[in-house]
Amino acid sequence: MSILVVLLSLAAGAYALAVIERWAVHGHLSLTGPAWAALALMGRESLLARKSDRLFFELGPVLLLVAGLMAVAVIPLAPGLIITDLATGALFLNAALAYVLVALIMAGWGPNGAYAMIAGWRFLGQFIAYAMLIVMPITAVAMRAESLSTVEIVASQAQLWNVLYQPMGFVLFVVAAMGLAWLPPLDLPDATGELAGGVEAEYTGVRLAVLRLARMVIILALAGATVTFYLGGWLGPWLPAWAWSAIKILAVAAAMLSVGRYMPRIREARYLALSWKLGISLALANIFVVGVIALVVPI
Amino acid sequence: MTIAGAREGAMYGIRRAVAAAMARDLTAFVLPGPSVARSMGIDLANAHLRIVGTPRHANVLIIAGPLDVGLRDAAAVAYAQMPRPRTILALGAGDIAPLPDADVSAPLTQAGLHSGLADLRRVVAAGAFRANTGEFTAAALEVRVEYTCPMHPEIVRDAPGDCPKCGMTLVPRETASDGHGGHGGHDMPREDRPNPADHAHAGHAHDAGGSGAYTCPMHPEVISDASGKCPKCGMNLAKAEEVESHGHGHGHGHASHAPSAHGDHAGHDDKAGGSGAYSCPMHPEVISDAPGKCPKCGMNLVKAEEVESHGPGHGHGHGGHGGHGKQQDHSGHDGHAGHGGHSKATIDGIEPHFMSMVELTEGQPRSSDGLQMDWIEVPFGPFFPGLPAGLRLTLTLDGDTVAASEVRSLVGRAELVDGPPMAVVDFVERLAAMMPLSPVAYRILACASIEEAARVDPGQNARRGRAAAGERERIVSHLGWLAEFGTQSGFLWLAARAGALQLAVRDADIDGIAAQALAIRRLIRRVEAAPLMRMRLGRIARIGKDTPASGPVDRARGGGSDARTGDPTLKDLGFEMRVRNGGDALARLRLRCDEIAQSLDLIAAAGMIAVPQVPDVDRVSGEGEARIETPRGTASLRVKLANGKVVEADLDTPTDVNIALVETVTAQQELGDALSAVASLDLSPWEVRG
């Protein structure tokens, strides 16, 4: 039952995100736009590039979708409303999203086009930038909750949300999540002005629809993770728990989607340099500070 | 109603709904480009369209204005890449062959765009699917299969067979029928296989194609016409023939990178000179007493003596070649020699004959960072989002670093007067129409030079008016550049805002500009303060003071020239040359912002805007020259009049100067940086001498 509810809310969330993305990218705010666009995509030819690596080409978008759905499985939307409350939920989320890298490299290599291929390899470089910065802030979150279960993590924030308890970790996690979901200004693998769509460039029709849906699911999973780890999950006054989850997740996702509109894309070399030199130092400092606070003032 | 690019299938049931959805959700790929459409006054952002960066994601191809002949093949390729159902909307385009006839044609105006799109939606809703659809064919799309040797890429045959050099079976590869190596006219790579073997050779061949007489013994990719030092390692460059004849010397050079290769020849000699009489040219460890095939690669075994003499003999055999293709053979064979060396198992932990990356890449040109990677040649343009439309940039990528670049305009200008003497009016119109990105500036230039030739004075008021018209176009052009930069760098707010302001200012009168001035100044402030901006453009595309450059590119390096400094009209209006320091892409962006602000002041001071009228010259003869500062730099035009008609005209444009900088600013840059660098030059391919 809860699986069905989560999947339905996921579908609704993906649709809402598509509306927001159209507004952020093309400047049109239209509630029915994504529905028409999806229907139109279904009717278009789904071309197979010549000399493509068929297996990789077909599997890339599907694997991306599967990775996103697996990540969603450990996001609690309300008490009891979670597909599976794993004892290692936070770790599982991270493991599921590791397949995003594999899927993008497959999707980049598969279609036999230079733009897509470069884009796929670019994402490998990007992985090196964001990977540590996803894990290390989660470590600090788990330290406070004394559990990797996402439900426990939400419960641990009853007194004080983690965004206030460990703000540095919050910032690092959100930036890393945007890198993982290749959102502007960290959209190196589908940079329109540099690679004409990059990984997406050779996908058309149904395959493109799957790829786009998968991306929306990943963004939702990451927004859900941000809310779970830092914004108190379903916690909140007056409204029912599920409503708080929905509001928070959509707000985080909308912010992640639209912030890139106001700045140029980062350069890959600078992104890597900043992530390692600054990001990892800050993440270590965050773990240390959280450790000290957890020992001294137990809240 | 049907469309030429309908998708196969009967129009029933769910397909009607799908067709209706397609009609509502038009995604457009714009030719020659959204920026060109904007400078023609077409506001695509206001047409309920989604503009996409690749034809693969589009279902309508919008052609804005007459399509240059040089772009038509590329347009056909773009159309062929669109998934069906696909449509063409031609706005004042005229002849567009080899593209099929436009599904909807409309005049090149905003009203034309809206009515054309309305018609298009009806056509799509009614005819997106059709029972029998035809194939779209065009000469540019035809693919020819040719056969080449995997080891000797210079061997190319029309029919299958064996390589005359090594006897290996030739492998098929596809190429465009025009013989341009498969890339001609394609704006998207169709031939670029991410296949190491193919690309290694393609990139390699490209690199070796120089004609320089001097080269570095360590870095064969360094080729120079004059003696000197290698820019990579500082060694003295050697004459190409010397390097060529030093077959062993070269091998030693590589041996220093991979120590195991050094013992190679000894081992090689031992084995080959041993008991076996026959050996494989590729796998010296394969030795047989009888002739036959190599069990590893299937090549014919050759007599041991032949193998023995192969290495040294090779240098002689190719001594007669010029620079072309030389390093390729050379290093290729050194690579094989090294193969034998590796098979001696001198690397601990790697079993003999292990296919190592060292072997695969040995002998290939080395990148500046010392890593060896596949080189692939990737075409960008002429319709690439974020690069000037009409520009064909071919980058040889070493990983994602640009190892070599080649730039070409597909819309270069023809001679201004090619044929009988031209009426003055026709001449002015022709020049203005040739430059879609800055028609007003070239109209002013044409009128000024004719006035010089005819010794006519337009009067002080006309001068002020046209100065202001020129400044208005500068604002429009720089805003257009900002919008392009926004598109390229994903700064979408900037792309939308600058594009909208560009359209608002384009035809505005003095009050209209005053009304927009505040919004423009606010935009400039936000651009300069945008996060990540300095990181994105700082120290990119640095140009030294000694390199010839024109316009904002010139003035953004702490000096430079501006044709406006000598203009008394502009001086009266308070013109002072703006300069920025740094010489990088960031300085150019800031200088353009400065110039926009200054042009607003100049227009306000002029108090009137007047595009020049064609001067009335009555059967005058004479010569005259004029120089003006177009938005991209200094342009000068010399005309000769005879009996009131233009008989000779000679034009120099800023892009003629600045396009030569592309190679410098892209060399050894990461791909994204290289594209930012090219964009920062603000080239107009139409200004390039064709």
Boltz contact constraints between the chains, C-beta under 6 A:
constraints:
  - contact:
      token1: [A, 26]
      token2: [B, 50]
      max_distance: 6.0
  - contact:
      token1: [A, 27]
      token2: [B, 496]
      max_distance: 6.0
  - contact:
      token1: [A, 36]
      token2: [B, 21]
      max_distance: 6.0
  - contact:
      token1: [A, 36]
      token2: [B, 24]
      max_distance: 6.0
  - contact:
      token1: [A, 36]
      token2: [B, 25]
      max_distance: 6.0
  - contact:
      token1: [A, 37]
      token2: [B, 25]
      max_distance: 6.0
  - contact:
      token1: [A, 39]
      token2: [B, 18]
      max_distance: 6.0
  - contact:
      token1: [A, 39]
      token2: [B, 21]
      max_distance: 6.0
  - contact:
      token1: [A, 40]
      token2: [B, 21]
      max_distance: 6.0
  - contact:
      token1: [A, 40]
      token2: [B, 22]
      max_distance: 6.0
  - contact:
      token1: [A, 40]
      token2: [B, 25]
      max_distance: 6.0
  - contact:
      token1: [A, 43]
      token2: [B, 18]
      max_distance: 6.0
  - contact:
      token1: [A, 44]
      token2: [B, 83]
      max_distance: 6.0
  - contact:
      token1: [A, 45]
      token2: [B, 83]
      max_distance: 6.0
  - contact:
      token1: [A, 45]
      token2: [B, 84]
      max_distance: 6.0
  - contact:
      token1: [A, 47]
      token2: [B, 83]
      max_distance: 6.0
  - contact:
      token1: [A, 109]
      token2: [B, 194]
      max_distance: 6.0
  - contact:
      token1: [A, 112]
      token2: [B, 193]
      max_distance: 6.0
  - contact:
      token1: [A, 113]
      token2: [B, 189]
      max_distance: 6.0
  - contact:
      token1: [A, 114]
      token2: [B, 189]
      max_distance: 6.0
  - contact:
      token1: [A, 114]
      token2: [B, 192]
      max_distance: 6.0
  - contact:
      token1: [A, 114]
      token2: [B, 376]
      max_distance: 6.0
  - contact:
      token1: [A, 114]
      token2: [B, 378]
      max_distance: 6.0
  - contact:
      token1: [A, 117]
      token2: [B, 194]
      max_distance: 6.0
  - contact:
      token1: [A, 118]
      token2: [B, 400]
      max_distance: 6.0
  - contact:
      token1: [A, 184]
      token2: [B, 490]
      max_distance: 6.0
  - contact:
      token1: [A, 192]
      token2: [B, 53]
      max_distance: 6.0
  - contact:
      token1: [A, 192]
      token2: [B, 385]
      max_distance: 6.0
  - contact:
      token1: [A, 193]
      token2: [B, 385]
      max_distance: 6.0
  - contact:
      token1: [A, 193]
      token2: [B, 386]
      max_distance: 6.0
  - contact:
      token1: [A, 193]
      token2: [B, 487]
      max_distance: 6.0
  - contact:
      token1: [A, 193]
      token2: [B, 488]
      max_distance: 6.0
  - contact:
      token1: [A, 194]
      token2: [B, 672]
      max_distance: 6.0
  - contact:
      token1: [A, 194]
      token2: [B, 675]
      max_distance: 6.0
  - contact:
      token1: [A, 196]
      token2: [B, 53]
      max_distance: 6.0
  - contact:
      token1: [A, 196]
      token2: [B, 54]
      max_distance: 6.0
  - contact:
      token1: [A, 197]
      token2: [B, 53]
      max_distance: 6.0
  - contact:
      token1: [A, 197]
      token2: [B, 54]
      max_distance: 6.0
  - contact:
      token1: [A, 201]
      token2: [B, 54]
      max_distance: 6.0
  - contact:
      token1: [A, 204]
      token2: [B, 56]
      max_distance: 6.0
  - contact:
      token1: [A, 204]
      token2: [B, 83]
      max_distance: 6.0
  - contact:
      token1: [A, 205]
      token2: [B, 83]
      max_distance: 6.0
  - contact:
      token1: [A, 261]
      token2: [B, 492]
      max_distance: 6.0
  - contact:
      token1: [A, 261]
      token2: [B, 493]
      max_distance: 6.0
  - contact:
      token1: [A, 262]
      token2: [B, 493]
      max_distance: 6.0
  - contact:
      token1: [A, 263]
      token2: [B, 530]
      max_distance: 6.0
  - contact:
      token1: [A, 263]
      token2: [B, 531]
      max_distance: 6.0
  - contact:
      token1: [A, 263]
      token2: [B, 532]
      max_distance: 6.0
  - contact:
      token1: [A, 264]
      token2: [B, 489]
      max_distance: 6.0
  - contact:
      token1: [A, 264]
      token2: [B, 491]
      max_distance: 6.0
  - contact:
      token1: [A, 264]
      token2: [B, 532]
      max_distance: 6.0
  - contact:
      token1: [A, 264]
      token2: [B, 536]
      max_distance: 6.0
  - contact:
      token1: [A, 265]
      token2: [B, 489]
      max_distance: 6.0
  - contact:
      token1: [A, 265]
      token2: [B, 490]
      max_distance: 6.0
  - contact:
      token1: [A, 266]
      token2: [B, 532]
      max_distance: 6.0
  - contact:
      token1: [A, 270]
      token2: [B, 535]
      max_distance: 6.0
